Amino acid sequence: MLRPTLFLSVVITLPFLFSCKGNKTASEHADIIGIDSSRYIRIPDADSLLPGWRTDNSVVNHWIGDPDNLHPTNGRTASRSWILSLTHNYLMRLDPVSMEVVPDLATAQPEISANKLEFTYSIRPDARWDDGKPVTAADVAFTLKVNKCPLTDNPNARSETENLMDIRLYPDDPQKLTLIMHHEYLLNIAFLATFAIMERDFHDRDQVMDGVSFAQLEDPAWLENPPADVVAFMQEFNDGKYGNDPSLYNGSGPYKVVTWNRHADLILDKKPNHWTDQIKDPKVFQQAKNDRIVFLEIKDDNAQMLELKSQTIDATVWLSTQSMLALEADENFKRNYNYRYTDNYSFNYLGVNTQPDGIRHPKIFDSKEVRQAMTYLVPIEDIVHVIYNDRATVWPAFLSPYKNGFNDTLKPYYHDLNKAVSLLENAGWTDTDGDGIRDKMVDGKKTDMRFELLYSHAGAWIDQMAGMIREAFLAGGIDVKVMVMDLPALSQKVSSHDFDAYLGAWGTNSLPDDYTALWHTSSYAGGGPNFCGFGNTYTDALIDSMNLVVDESVRAPMIRELQAIVHDEAPYIMYLSASRKNVIHKRLGNQIMTFERPGNMVNYLQVIGHGMQELQ
């Protein structure tokens, strides 16, 4: 499922197997006791703790950027999703190990009506909030209603509730509910893996949203003049304090946020005697095996390597390829850490503003010819070779080659200066004043081909990438000014379409995709992740049609057509998927490296000797 989540880093290639177990020599490959070439790698535990290894049952997990916030609905970063997966529960969840949508708070897969429009769930009777109250169907209904409400500041996720028509509760059974859908839809179960369940009585003590029906949330007349108490509630609910003040975080998951020092560390502690400790036959994601998880922010590549060499960091999936290659040459690193290059479904891209206002942002990328020219200017082969040491894949469009519907007739755009120059000149961009920069009369005014390229700093590799792009574009007569900013600031810029071009990345997964959020024009107009302004009535109809199709064999040609259109229109002018560099210290057992996000099961790690068990 394409759940757009803004990244800082790039993440793909098949796993190369390095490292060793326990006291084996560094030249020996590690044994693997569980592997599925498209799902996960399970690495055996070390025989014993070696001298110098820490013995505390905590995990220091490295990342390269804070979440934008930890609000239960209003956010878009991958790091936020990671934290919520540890502090909250979901009705159904995508299991990173099995790559299947499985019950979390639900007791089982839903009962589905004969018309395939009603899905009945029961909530686990043992699930509890921190105040001791049971998790109920009313909590699930509140969660989905708030996420569907247009007054909620969650354009990224709201589109996933469009097919939800109503929810039926059962007064005689507070743990039971039925979701009623508008039509058959491929993701009528999987969409639930998006939404962290919230406690109604914590967020809505006056039960204001109980008085709002799902029909009203879809009624334009109601939305034009919503009741004052609903407006007041939503203003309070959207307040940034619920995403930034740890004392106001409230989830049913096994961990709680105890400290958040922005741009330094975010610390989770395991809740004592948590209800998940008593689950029979729990999934890996339901088990909190360590007492504390420290998410440690380090952006600088050299600092990351120093902290790994000093064994401060226990786990990371955020290393650059250059850093990983340097560490592979260090025998002490190989003695202390297991590491793999693993696949995933995410990609980096360069997005451009196809609907510039001509005032703050020049009318450059509103031309398809210009966008196509830009694709030929990106030095993509050099980027793959220099930055990723050839451990990256260039995609022709937005879909992973490993997913159903991939259009294998499309070819990536590779660097070709002559083609780029020809396209630019055909579009009227020439150097009329001899200053080395192309220009054109646009709306009666001479406009130079200059634009800003925004990105969030995630290490030396992205600075290098931006520099290589700038140099290649200058050779084509285009002046690029690179601008670095924090991820929340970048997120705000692109969400409000206040940009010329930017470097970004999307986190996706193995499930079938709904392309509404990424490519539908309603997403652009509504502040969703169609940042670049792609789309028209035809592509909207194509997306709407494929969402009504359940049969993958019928849906696949539609997906291929959408890829071909996006490839031709070029709102993104680069698609690059690099291998995830997955590192875990050998002092920790239960090591599972997944191809799904986030890449390691940090909750499942524990210092060896604490009762290791077979993968369940």
Secondary structure, DSSP 8 states (H G I E B T S, - for coil): -----B-SS---S--EE----TT--TTS----SEEETTTEEEE---SS--TT---SSEEEEEESS--S---SSS--BHHHHHHHHHH---SEEEETTTTEEEESSBSSS-EE-TTS-EEEEEB-TT-B-TTS-B--HHHHHHHHHHHH-TTSS-HHHHGGGTTEEEEEE-TT-TTEEEEEESS--TTTTGGGGG-----HHHH-TT-GGGG--HHHHT-HHHHHS--HHHHHHHHHHT-THHHH-GGG---SSSEEEEEEETTTEEEEEE-TT-GGGG-SS--GGG---SSEEEEEE---HHHHHHHHHTT---EES---HHHHHHHHT-HHHHHHEEEEEE--S-EEEEEE-SS--SSSS-TTTT-HHHHHHHHHHS-HHHIIIIIHTT-EEE-SSSS-TTSTT--TT-------HHHHHHHHHHTT-B-SSSSSS-EEEETTEEEE-EEEEEEE--SHHHHHHHHHHHHHHHHTT-EEEEEEE-HHHHHHHHHTT--SEEEEEE---SS----HHHH-HHHHHTTSS-TT----HHHHHHHHHHHT---HHHHHHHHHHHHHHHHHH-SEEEEEEE-EEEEEETTEESEEEESSTTSB-GGG-EETTS------
